[in-house]
Amino acid sequence: MRLITDPDRFFEDLKNRDINLKRPLAVVSALSILVSAYQYLLMSKLAQAIPEDLATFFVAGAYIGIIGSFTGMFAVWVIMAIVMHGLSAFFGGKGSFRRTFEFIGYGFLPSLVGSLITVPVSAYYLMNAEIPKIDLAQLQNPDAVGDIILSFIPRDVVYSNLIINLAVTVWGLVIWTFAVKHARGVELRKAFICALIPTVLFGIYQIWNLTKLL
């Protein structure tokens, strides 16, 4: 796929076609489903650890969290597009927001590829983990919950996921740089600046979620 091997040429060709959100929508949807499925598996395991009288409330909250995980990825797509579109305006960028929105959606492909590696590995350890019982006091302690999750997934796997996420962030930055360049008609250096700020924030958020387990 040219998006992977030559993103500059990919977006150069794509900008001459009609706006089509189907493919970036498929990428973000697949990523959202994968993340939500892992969230469901994790919450299901944690539900086995808490007292039965609290399990019902926990499961209800877990479903809300799963829905949030699914819709959250689309919200990130919108926010990333708005930020990059707005920043590029300071560099004289021109072009419709729909075009920017379309191109930015392709930048989630690295996250999808990374998740296709990290989620199955983490899911394997979750499904084979022995579930310890915890009381209400432990449930209210984030550190205790983190320790329980670490008992599911080896620390080495968490570190490996962290490295993969760093690589995914860099890869996404490359794609978003060329996306902004062609969607907004700005120089490569300026496009890089526009893509760098939200990408770093997005990467920090992903890494922060992982480092909470370390």
LINBELGI-V852466 format. One record per run of one state. SS is the DSSP state (h for helix, s for strand, l for the rest). FROM is the first residue (numbers start at 1). TO is the last residue. If there is no record, write none. Layout:
BEGIN
[[SS & FROM & TO] [SS & FROM & TO]]
END
This chain:
BEGIN
[[l & 1 & 1] [h & 2 & 5] [l & 6 & 6] [h & 7 & 14] [l & 15 & 21] [h & 22 & 49] [l & 50 & 51] [h & 52 & 89] [l & 90 & 96] [h & 97 & 106] [l & 107 & 108] [h & 109 & 127] [l & 128 & 135] [h & 136 & 139] [l & 140 & 141] [h & 142 & 152] [l & 153 & 154] [h & 155 & 184] [l & 185 & 187] [h & 188 & 211] [l & 212 & 214]]
END
